Amino acid sequence: MKLYVARHGQTDWNALNRVCGATDRPLTEKGFEQARALGERVKDYNIDIIVASPLVRAQQTAGEVAKIIGAPVVTDCRLTEQNYGIYEGVDRGDERFLANKRQFCVDYPQGESMFRVAHRVYNAIEAAKAEYPDKNVLFVCHGGVCRVIRTYFEPMTNEEYFGYSPDNAFLAEYEL
């Protein structure tokens, strides 16, 4: 089984360098262009199913890819982006946000910890492996979720994990 992992296209908060976790923001026009380009990029990958976060930016990205490759889209809530709590919408360079981001086991105030995210995302990977063992699957999700998925397949130091931030419409490939 091949697992492809993509981050959604650009949102207005991405363009403004704002923290965008569980807040539901739609794609910008550039985000739709990125989603279509992602679809073109994967059209020959023989993807059997697209599994997407329920957040609108991931659903819109998955929908644009599905139009191009003809694969069905299913939704998995476990792929929802991390809830950054009181830091939703703040500048990504905010010192308080960055300090909390280094505390992997600590919930963001009114949000969730990276460990909680890892628990649900790892479960989503295991479920896909069990449900689609002979299929090529595309996860359409978020930057924080892409970071967690990478740790499932590749060891990362805390510093590497902290600094890893995939671009919009990023794509990775993993073998399960």
C-alpha positions as CSV (number, residue, x, y, z in Angstrom):
1,M,0.0,0.0,0.0
2,K,1.2,3.5,-0.8
3,L,0.1,6.4,1.3
4,Y,0.3,9.8,-0.3
5,V,0.0,12.7,2.1
6,A,-0.9,16.3,0.9
7,R,-1.5,19.5,2.7
8,H,-4.4,21.6,1.6
9,G,-4.1,24.7,-0.6
10,Q,-3.6,28.2,0.7
11,T,-6.2,30.0,2.9
12,D,-6.3,33.7,3.7
13,W,-4.8,33.0,7.1
14,N,-1.9,31.0,5.5
15,A,-1.3,34.1,3.3
16,L,-1.2,36.3,6.3
17,N,1.1,33.9,8.3
18,R,-1.6,33.3,10.9
19,V,-2.0,30.2,13.0
20,C,-4.8,28.2,11.4
21,G,-5.6,25.0,13.2
22,A,-9.2,23.9,13.9
23,T,-10.6,27.2,12.7
24,D,-12.4,26.5,9.4
25,R,-11.1,28.7,6.7
26,P,-11.8,28.2,2.9
27,L,-9.2,28.2,0.2
28,T,-8.2,31.4,-1.6
29,E,-8.1,31.5,-5.4
30,K,-4.4,30.7,-5.2
31,G,-5.4,27.7,-2.9
32,F,-7.8,26.4,-5.6
33,E,-5.0,26.7,-8.2
34,Q,-2.7,24.8,-5.9
35,A,-5.3,22.1,-5.4
36,R,-5.8,21.7,-9.1
37,A,-2.0,21.6,-9.6
38,L,-1.8,18.9,-7.0
39,G,-4.5,16.9,-8.9
40,E,-2.5,17.2,-12.0
41,R,0.6,16.1,-10.2
42,V,-1.0,12.9,-8.8
43,K,-3.2,12.0,-11.8
44,D,-0.9,9.1,-12.8
45,Y,-0.3,7.8,-9.3
46,N,-3.2,5.3,-9.5
47,I,-4.8,6.7,-6.3
48,D,-7.8,4.6,-5.4
49,I,-9.3,6.7,-2.6
50,I,-8.9,10.1,-1.1
51,V,-9.3,10.4,2.7
52,A,-9.7,14.0,3.8
53,S,-10.0,16.1,7.0
54,P,-13.5,17.5,7.5
55,L,-12.2,21.1,7.5
56,V,-13.4,23.0,4.5
57,R,-9.9,23.8,3.2
58,A,-9.0,20.1,3.1
59,Q,-12.5,19.2,1.6
60,Q,-12.1,21.8,-1.1
61,T,-8.6,20.6,-1.9
62,A,-9.7,17.0,-2.0
63,G,-12.7,17.9,-4.2
64,E,-10.4,19.6,-6.8
65,V,-8.1,16.6,-6.8
66,A,-11.0,14.2,-7.1
67,K,-12.3,16.0,-10.2
68,I,-9.0,15.4,-11.9
69,I,-8.3,11.8,-10.8
70,G,-11.8,10.4,-10.4
71,A,-11.2,8.9,-7.0
72,P,-13.9,9.0,-4.3
73,V,-13.4,11.2,-1.2
74,V,-14.2,10.0,2.3
75,T,-13.9,12.1,5.4
76,D,-11.9,11.1,8.5
77,C,-12.2,13.4,11.5
78,R,-8.9,12.1,12.8
79,L,-7.1,14.1,10.1
80,T,-8.4,17.4,11.5
81,E,-5.7,19.9,12.2
82,Q,-4.5,20.5,15.7
83,N,-6.6,22.8,17.8
84,Y,-4.3,25.6,18.8
85,G,-6.8,27.1,21.2
86,I,-6.2,30.7,22.2
87,Y,-3.5,31.0,19.5
88,E,-5.9,30.4,16.5
89,G,-5.5,33.4,14.3
90,V,-2.3,34.9,15.9
91,D,0.8,35.5,13.9
92,R,2.9,32.3,13.5
93,G,5.9,34.1,15.0
94,D,4.1,34.9,18.3
95,E,6.5,34.1,21.1
96,R,3.8,32.6,23.3
97,F,2.6,30.3,20.5
98,L,6.1,29.2,19.7
99,A,6.8,28.5,23.4
100,N,3.7,26.3,23.6
101,K,4.6,24.6,20.3
102,R,7.8,23.3,22.0
103,Q,5.8,21.6,24.7
104,F,4.6,18.5,22.9
105,C,2.7,17.0,25.9
106,V,1.0,20.2,27.0
107,D,-2.4,21.2,25.7
108,Y,-2.6,24.6,24.1
109,P,-4.8,26.7,26.3
110,Q,-8.4,25.8,25.1
111,G,-6.8,23.5,22.6
112,E,-4.9,20.2,22.3
113,S,-1.4,18.9,22.7
114,M,0.7,17.4,19.8
115,F,0.6,14.0,21.6
116,R,-3.2,14.0,21.4
117,V,-3.0,14.8,17.7
118,A,-0.4,12.1,17.2
119,H,-2.7,9.5,18.9
120,R,-5.6,10.2,16.5
121,V,-3.5,10.6,13.4
122,Y,-1.5,7.3,14.1
123,N,-4.9,5.6,14.5
124,A,-6.1,7.0,11.1
125,I,-3.0,5.6,9.5
126,E,-3.5,2.2,11.1
127,A,-7.2,2.2,10.0
128,A,-6.3,3.1,6.4
129,K,-3.7,0.3,6.4
130,A,-6.4,-2.2,7.6
131,E,-9.2,-0.9,5.4
132,Y,-7.3,-0.4,2.2
133,P,-4.3,-2.8,2.3
134,D,-4.0,-3.2,-1.5
135,K,-4.9,0.4,-2.4
136,N,-3.1,3.7,-3.0
137,V,-4.5,6.2,-0.6
138,L,-4.2,10.0,-0.6
139,F,-4.7,11.8,2.7
140,V,-5.6,15.5,2.3
141,C,-4.9,17.2,5.6
142,H,-3.0,19.9,7.3
143,G,0.6,21.1,8.1
144,G,0.5,19.8,11.7
145,V,-1.0,16.5,10.6
146,C,1.6,16.1,7.8
147,R,4.3,16.7,10.5
148,V,2.8,13.9,12.7
149,I,2.5,11.5,9.8
150,R,6.1,12.0,8.9
151,T,7.1,10.9,12.5
152,Y,5.2,7.7,11.9
153,F,7.6,6.8,9.1
154,E,10.8,8.7,9.9
155,P,12.4,9.5,13.2
156,M,12.7,13.2,14.0
157,T,14.4,15.1,16.8
158,N,12.3,17.5,18.8
159,E,14.0,20.4,17.0
160,E,13.4,18.9,13.6
161,Y,9.8,18.3,14.5
162,F,9.4,21.8,15.8
163,G,10.9,23.4,12.7
164,Y,9.1,21.1,10.1
165,S,6.4,23.1,8.3
166,P,5.3,21.8,4.9
167,D,4.1,24.3,2.3
168,N,0.5,24.4,1.0
169,A,-0.2,21.6,-1.5
170,F,2.9,19.8,-0.2
171,L,3.0,16.1,-1.2
172,A,4.8,13.1,0.4
173,E,4.8,9.4,-0.4
174,Y,5.1,6.6,2.1
175,E,5.1,2.8,1.8
176,L,3.0,0.8,4.2
